[in-house]
């Protein structure tokens, strides 16, 4: 009975370390600056647990959302 609880706590702990898709905060996130009417600068800062590939995916996601608005 203790083993499933330990595994669950470990999985939750490991997945919560990476930067999530959120506005720039203490643990990282995306930031956007409007430069002109249709021009934005979008950046994403991850922490030590966020891979470069994931950071690139999240910045592209934010770019796509910015274009829709």
Beta strands, then each sheet from edge to edge (+ up, - down):
strand 1: 29-36
strand 2: 39-45
sheet 1: 1+ 2-
end
